[in-house]
Amino acid sequence: MQQKIISRLHGQAQNYAWGMLSTNPNCLVYKLTQKTSNDIKPFAEFWMGSHPSLPSLYENGEKVNLDLPYLFKVLSVDQPLSIQIHPNKEQAKILHTTKPNLYPDDNHKPEMAIALTVFEALVGFTDQQTIIQNIERNPQIIVKIGDNLWNQFLVAQNQQAQEILKQIVSIFLSLTQDEIKVILDNFQWPNKCNPSLFPGQKIEKYDVGYLFLLLMNHLILQPGQAVVLEAGLIHAYLRGNIIETMANSDNVVRCGFTPKQKDVETMKEILICEMKQPDYVQPIIEESNEYIYKRYITKYQEFACDCLELKPQVQSKQFKLKQNTILLCLQGNGKIMSEQGNHELSFGLTYIINQDIQVQFEVDQYLQLYSCYSQ
């Protein structure tokens, strides 16, 4: 099928258990499906792209088969995702060859999360002193780590501290269910722990994932804030709505907070144990009385994301869009206009741009548009 320069696109939803229920008024993914149903179920991810696991559809029902280098998503998170990492390119090729049932493609999956609402997440390992303070509140864990290794960690620096932390993580992941139960029955939580993570609230009471709360950075992102997640970086989203852009992959290595299959050995092998604050993405902002234009760019060529907010007083505004850009309208009403014709813009309408083009945006109300493209 020959596509128009601007073609309507239909994303598709994933109904993972951690998503917000369709009855939740904050569930953005359910709203984006633009369907109504009496069937109450979670709506977790809205995929826009060409990944074979869930490709988007053109207006006529054909699948998008452009081999886009990125995957563009909206997530609505109501309970913790898997504690997870993603492989790099070399690791992904090996994992896809040896475990294709777990790793459906041979690509890496660096990703960027942009908060649409207040958004909570666990991202990376916190600083060494905080880890020490958290674990010392739990002497039953030091017993499992062993006095010798723990005393080494207390004084270790830099690379040695990372290597010992990796051993501690490996010990956590090797604990039996009975050992985890004993630890959690006497667990002292980190001072800043989110109460929604307490056992039995959202996830299974005796999950090894709770031990990672002692080790990880707990983030609360405000709307518009963003972080980038590298290969090997441990993370788990907790609650809220985000835009997510990434390389075109669905490779996830899981170790906790999940009913899905875990791959503990791969986690132990490829996990990176740097103790530092997350890498925030500072958008490049262009602003006037008529619009706010934010560009979220990382070192990865496969994906970038722009947020364009057009104010009501704008009659029309011209912008350049790149080939294979996917454009999503999240607020307002208006039109996208090109030499080929006009296309309506309102909540949930999504388009793919099939060549580099100058377009005009006409605003009936305030417009908020997100676009994803490769650099």
N, C-alpha and C positions, 0 to 999 in steps of 0.2 A: 504494500500500500504506500502510495506517495503521500507524504505528510505535508500539511500546510506549514507556512513559516511559523505561525503560532497555533498550536493544537491543544485542545482541551485534554486534560489528563485526569484519570480517576485512580487515586491511591487506594490501597487496601489495608485492612486492619488485622492485627494479630491480637488474639484473645488470651494472652498469657495470664496466669492466675494472679500475678502481682499488680495488674492494671486496676484502674478505677472502675467501679460498677457503672453500667449504663444509666442507672438511676441517680448517680452522683452528679449534681449540677455543675461540678468543676471538671468533669471528664471531657477534656477537649478532643480526645481521639474519637469518642462516640459521636460528638457533634460533627466532626469532620466527615464521618461516613455518610452524613445527611440521610440517615434512615431512621425510621421509628419502628419499635418492636416491643412486644410485651415480654419477650424472652430476656430476663435479667441476667447479665453475665459481664465479666470484666472486659474492658477495652484498653489494651496496653500500648500498642504501637501502631502508628499510621505510616505505612511505607510508601515512598515516592521514588521510583527508580526502575532499574532493570534487573535486579538480582533474581536469579531463577527460582529462589525459594518463594518469592511473592512479587512478581513483576506488576507494575502499574498497567493500566489499560487505556487505550485510546477510546474516543467517543463511540466507535463502531464495535468495541469489544475486543479488538486485537491487542495482544500483549506488546509492550514496549520491548524491542529487541536491539537497542542501539549500543549495547555494551558500554553503558555509562561508567566512568571511573569512580563515581561516588554513589552513596546511598543517602537519601534525605528522609528524615523521620520527624514525627511528633510523638512524644511519649507522655502518657498520663500514669503516674506512679502513685499507688496507694499503700503499698507495703514493700519491704526490702526486696530488691532483685538479688540474684545470686552474687555472692562474693566471687569476683572473677578477674581474670586478666585476658589479654589478647596476644596472640603470637606475632612475631615479626615475619617478614616475607619468607625468609629461609625456613624458619620453624613451621610456618603455615604449609609450605610445600610438603615437608616431611609428614606432618600430622594428617594432611588430606590424603596422602598416599597410604599411610599405615592405619589410620582410623577414620575412614570416610563417613562412617555413620555418625561420628561426633563432630567432624570438621568438614562442612559441605563444600568448601572451595579452597583454593590454594593461595589466597590473598591475605595480606596483613589487614588489620582493622584499627588503625589510629582513628580517634574520633574526637569531636568537639561537642560539648553540651552548652547550650545557651538557655538561661532560665527565662521562662515566660511568666511564671508566678514565683513566689518564694519557693525555693527548691532546696531540699536537703539531700546530702550524699556523703558517703565515706570515700575519700580519695587519697591513696598513697599512705605511707607510714609517717606518723607524727615524729616529733623530735625525740632523741634518746632519753632525755630526762623525764619527759611525760610518760614514755613507755615504762621506765623504771618505777616512777611513782605509782602508776596504775597496777603494775604487777606486784609491787611490794604490799599493796592492799590485799593481795590474794596469795598468802604464803602457800596454800595448797597447790598453786601453779608452780611456784619455785621448787617444790618437792619433785614435780614431774620434770622440770628443766634440769634439775641437779645443781647442787651448790657450786661445783667447780665451774660449770659453763656460765652460771648466773654471775659468779664473782668476776669472771673474765669480761662479761658484758658490761658490768658496772664501770670498768676502767678502760674499756676498748675505745678506739677512736677510728674515724673514717672507714677505710675499707675493712679493717678487722671487725669493727662494730656491725657493718652490713653482713659480713659472713656469719657472725654469731646470731644476728637476728634471723637470718635464713634458717639456721639450725633450730632456733626456737619455733619458727613457723612450722618447720618439718615435724617437730615434736608435737605441736598442736594437732597437725593433720594425721598423726599416727595414733592418737589417743583412741581407746575403745569407747563405745557408747556408755558403758558403766563408769569409766573414768571421767568422761565429760559430765555425767549426771552428778557425781560426787563434787566436782569443781563448781558446777552451777548452783547446786543446792546451798553452797556457802559463798556465793559470788558477791564481791564488792564492786559495784559499777563505777566506771569513770565518773568524775564529778559532773561533766557536761553531757552525760549520756541522755539521749532522747528517750523519754518515758515510753513512747510507742514501740521501742525495741525491747522492752522488758519481756521476759519469757511468757509465752502463751498469749500475748496480745495479738500478734500478727502471724507469727511463725512457730514452728514446733519448739516446745519448751526446752529440750535438751539438744540444741544444735551447736556444732562446733563454731559456727559463725559468730556467736556471742563473744568468744574469746578474742576475736579480731577487733572488737571495740576498744580493747586495751592498747591496741597497736596503731590504729589508723586516725587520720585527720577527719574530723567531723565538720563538714562545710554547710553553711546556710547561705545560698546565693540569692541575691535580690534580682528582680526582673532586669534583664539586659546584661547581667554578669555571665561570664563564660569561662570554662576550663577546657584544656586539651588533655587527652588521655593517651599516653604513649604505649607502645608494646611493653608488656611485662609489668605495667603499673596496676597494682591491686585497687579495686574500687567496687562500690555497690551503691546504686541509687536508692533513696529512701522514700521521698514523697514530693509530689508536685508535678508541674507540666514543664516540659522543655522542648526546644528544637534540638535535634541531634543530626550532625553531619559527619560522614566517615568515608573511608575508602570502601569500595563495593565488596563487602565481606560480611559473613555471618558466623565467624569463628570465635567461639567463646570457651575458655577453660574455666570450669567452675569448681569451687571447693566448699561452699557453705551457703546457708539460707536458701536452699532450693530443693524441690522434689525431683529436679532433672538429674540426669546422670552426671556424676562428678568424675573428674580426672585428676586425682590427687598427685599421681606420679609426675604428670606433665606440669602441674602447678609447681611442685617442688623444684623441677628442673629449670623452668624458664622465668620464674618470679624474680623481679629486681627489687632489692631491699634497701633502696636509698631512703633515708629519713629526712624529709624536707617538706616544705609547703607545696601545694599543687601549683601547676603552671597556669596562671590565669591568662586569658586572652584579652588584651586591651583593644577595643575596636578603634578603627580610624574613623573619626566623626567629622562630617561636613554638615553644617547647620545654617539655616537662614530663617526668615520669618515664615517661609512657605513650607519648609520640609526639614526633616532630620534624616541623614543618610549615614548608616553605620556599616562598616566593612570589618568582618571578622576573618582574619587571615592567619594561617599557621605556616609552618615550614613544609607542610605536605601539599604537593601539587595537585593531588586528586580532588581536593575539595576546598571550598571557601563558602562563606555565607554572608549575605547582605541583608540588612533590615532597612526598609524605606518607609518612613512615615510622612504622609502628605497631609497638610492641614486644610481645613475646609475652604480657606480663602484662595486656594490654588485653582485657577481656571484650567490650566494644563501645564505639565512639566515634562521636559524631554530627558530621557536617559538612554544609555546604550546598554543592550543586553547581549551577552555572549552566546554563541552557539551551544546548544544542549543545556541551557539554563532551565531549571524547574522553578516556577514562580507560584507561590502560595499566598492567597489573601486570607488574613486572619481577622481583619476588622474593616468595617466601612463599606461604602459603595462607590463605584465609579466605572471607568472604562480604560482599557489598554488599547491604544490606537496605533496602527501602522499603515503603510501604503496599501497593504492587502485588505485592510478592513478593521472593524472595531470588535472588541470582545468585552463582555460584561465582567466586572469585578465585584464580588461580594463574598461574605464569609464562606470559606471552604472551597472556593473555586480555584482550580489548579491548572496551570498551563506549562507546556514545554516549548521552548524556543528552538527552532531547527536551523537557524543560521544567525551570524552576527547581525544585529539590527538596531536601528534607532527607533524608539517608540515614544509616544506621548501618553502620559497618564492624565486622565480627566477625573476630577474629584467631585462627587456629589456630596459625600460626607468625608470625614477624616478617614484616611486609608492607611492600613498597616500591612505591608507586604514583606515576605521573606523570600529570598531567592538563593538557590544553591547552584554552584557551577564549579568546574575545574579551573585552576589557575593557568 
